[in-house]
Amino acid sequence: MKPYEQEQLITQYQGMMHKILYRLAINHNHPDYEDYLQVLNIQLWHISKNYQTITEFKQAYPINRLWQLMYWRAQDYRRTLLKLPNPLDEIQLYHLLDQSNSTTQSDENILLKQFIEHLTAKEQQQLIKLYTHNTSRQLRAYYRQKLYKRYQEFVQDIR
């Protein structure tokens, strides 16, 4: 397929790509929206490059098959993003500890340090996300609830 035909094909299926992202609850305000859209555009380009014409492509990939393929690709990309480690997590945790370090160590600062050391690595990451407002409002509420229970257990253990 010629490059201008591929561009025409990608333009023709833009609406479908937007609907797929909307179905996955990725709207225009999502910070990675353009990345998702780019991944779908690249996927369509890779699929279409082996065909000579647009009609040949449409025969090989009816709309329902193409929808499913693009939907799966968007889900794969979402899983990839979720698996990526955040390299700033440890730095942010140490920054949080340093902020609680003052010249006079209050009881709250000492308690906070002990609580953070008491948490698992996953819970420390949740605390960082909660502290930096790096997640959605629903996740922050969930983390707050979970960490509050953990804090209550920690306080009970100390006593």
Secondary structure as UniProt FT lines:
FT   HELIX           3..12
FT   HELIX           14..23
FT   TURN            24..25
FT   TURN            28..29
FT   TURN            31..32
FT   HELIX           33..48
FT   TURN            49..50
FT   HELIX           54..60
FT   HELIX           63..83
FT   TURN            87..88
FT   HELIX           89..100
FT   HELIX           107..118
FT   HELIX           121..132
FT   HELIX           137..158
//
